[in-house]
Amino acid sequence: MGINVIGITHPGQVGALPGGTNVLVLADDGRYADEFLDTDFRAHRLVVRAHGRGSAFFGVADKARELGASRVLFGGFRDVATEEDPTLVLDDVIAFNSSFARRMYDWIRPASAYGDGLVTWLTENAARTGLRVVQPIRPGIH
């Protein structure tokens, strides 16, 4: 079992943590950093600077890469993205495993991916490279 990096944008999003070594990464514009760092979540805690969904995603993903995370979860925590094949899970949360991350880090990041175009960027690149995308809300694998 490797490192789980869990990205959040507010300390109130921390819920039950998965087994293994957990690193909570708060993607924040400065509003919640003190509260987050002062709370004992029984996990390692880091803060990255972010000003929107895309910048929060990339801040957490880049920190996960630095740490050698085996999977990355955003928001809710479930037993997802545990397969060895590259897998991206798009639901009310985003999750991916280290195999997916290794490929994702090679993709060019347009400015739109730092904003509302994040999910489009993820799904288009995953489809172009033949990687697995799972959308639990909409049954099926794409």
C-alpha positions as CSV (number, residue, x, y, z in Angstrom):
1,M,0.0,0.0,0.0
2,G,1.5,3.3,-1.1
3,I,0.8,7.0,-0.4
4,N,-2.7,8.4,-0.8
5,V,-2.8,12.1,-1.6
6,I,-6.2,13.6,-0.9
7,G,-6.9,17.0,-2.3
8,I,-9.3,19.3,-0.5
9,T,-10.3,23.0,-0.8
10,H,-11.7,23.4,2.7
11,P,-10.9,21.6,6.0
12,G,-14.5,20.6,6.4
13,Q,-14.1,18.2,3.4
14,V,-11.9,15.8,5.4
15,G,-13.8,12.7,6.1
16,A,-12.9,9.1,6.8
17,L,-9.4,8.4,5.5
18,P,-8.5,5.3,3.4
19,G,-6.0,2.8,4.8
20,G,-2.3,3.4,4.3
21,T,-0.2,6.6,4.4
22,N,-2.4,9.6,3.8
23,V,-1.3,13.1,2.9
24,L,-4.0,15.8,2.9
25,V,-3.2,18.6,0.5
26,L,-5.3,21.8,0.9
27,A,-5.5,23.8,-2.3
28,D,-6.2,27.2,-0.9
29,D,-6.1,30.9,-1.7
30,G,-5.1,31.6,1.9
31,R,-8.5,31.6,3.6
32,Y,-8.3,28.2,5.3
33,A,-4.5,27.4,5.6
34,D,-4.2,28.3,9.3
35,E,-7.3,26.3,10.4
36,F,-6.2,23.3,8.3
37,L,-2.6,23.3,9.7
38,D,-3.8,23.7,13.3
39,T,-6.2,20.7,13.1
40,D,-5.0,17.1,13.8
41,F,-6.5,15.0,11.0
42,R,-4.3,12.0,11.8
43,A,-2.6,12.5,8.4
44,H,0.3,14.5,7.0
45,R,-0.8,18.0,5.9
46,L,0.5,20.2,3.1
47,V,-0.9,23.5,1.5
48,V,-0.6,24.5,-2.1
49,R,-1.7,27.9,-3.5
50,A,-4.8,27.8,-5.8
51,H,-7.4,30.2,-7.2
52,G,-9.8,27.8,-8.9
53,R,-10.7,24.3,-9.7
54,G,-8.0,23.7,-12.3
55,S,-5.2,25.3,-10.4
56,A,-6.3,23.4,-7.3
57,F,-6.3,20.1,-9.3
58,F,-2.8,20.7,-10.7
59,G,-1.4,21.9,-7.4
60,V,-2.5,18.7,-5.7
61,A,-1.5,16.5,-8.7
62,D,2.0,18.1,-8.8
63,K,2.5,17.6,-5.1
64,A,1.3,14.0,-5.5
65,R,4.0,13.5,-8.1
66,E,6.7,14.9,-5.9
67,L,5.6,12.5,-3.1
68,G,5.4,9.4,-5.4
69,A,1.7,8.9,-4.5
70,S,0.1,5.6,-5.6
71,R,-3.3,7.3,-6.0
72,V,-4.9,10.8,-5.8
73,L,-8.4,11.5,-4.5
74,F,-10.2,14.8,-4.5
75,G,-13.0,15.6,-2.1
76,G,-14.9,12.4,-1.1
77,F,-12.8,9.4,-0.3
78,R,-13.8,6.0,-1.7
79,D,-12.0,2.9,-2.7
80,V,-11.4,4.0,-6.2
81,A,-8.5,4.1,-8.7
82,T,-6.8,1.1,-7.0
83,E,-6.2,-0.8,-10.2
84,E,-2.7,-1.0,-11.8
85,D,-3.9,-0.1,-15.3
86,P,-4.1,3.7,-15.8
87,T,-7.5,4.7,-14.5
88,L,-9.3,8.1,-14.1
89,V,-12.5,8.2,-12.1
90,L,-14.9,11.1,-12.8
91,D,-17.8,11.4,-10.5
92,D,-18.7,14.0,-7.9
93,V,-15.0,13.7,-7.2
94,I,-12.0,13.0,-9.3
95,A,-9.6,10.2,-8.6
96,F,-6.7,8.6,-10.5
97,N,-3.9,6.1,-9.8
98,S,-0.2,6.5,-10.3
99,S,-0.3,4.8,-13.7
100,F,-2.7,7.4,-15.0
101,A,-0.7,10.2,-13.4
102,R,2.5,9.2,-15.1
103,R,0.9,9.6,-18.5
104,M,-1.1,12.7,-17.5
105,Y,2.1,14.6,-16.5
106,D,3.3,14.4,-20.2
107,W,0.2,16.1,-21.5
108,I,0.4,19.8,-22.4
109,R,-1.7,21.9,-20.0
110,P,-3.6,24.6,-21.8
111,A,-4.8,27.7,-19.9
112,S,-8.4,26.4,-20.2
113,A,-7.5,23.3,-18.1
114,Y,-6.7,25.6,-15.2
115,G,-10.3,26.8,-15.2
116,D,-13.6,25.2,-16.2
117,G,-12.0,23.1,-18.9
118,L,-10.3,20.7,-16.5
119,V,-12.7,17.7,-17.0
120,T,-12.7,18.2,-20.8
121,W,-8.9,18.2,-20.8
122,L,-8.7,15.1,-18.7
123,T,-11.3,13.1,-20.7
124,E,-10.0,14.2,-24.2
125,N,-6.4,13.3,-23.4
126,A,-7.4,10.0,-21.8
127,A,-9.5,9.1,-24.8
128,R,-6.8,10.1,-27.2
129,T,-4.2,7.9,-25.5
130,G,-6.6,5.0,-24.9
131,L,-6.7,5.3,-21.1
132,R,-9.6,4.0,-18.9
133,V,-12.2,6.6,-17.7
134,V,-14.8,5.4,-15.2
135,Q,-17.9,7.5,-14.5
136,P,-19.9,5.8,-11.7
137,I,-22.8,8.2,-12.0
138,R,-23.3,7.2,-15.7
139,P,-22.8,3.4,-15.8
140,G,-20.1,2.2,-18.1
141,I,-16.5,2.5,-18.9
142,H,-15.4,4.9,-21.7
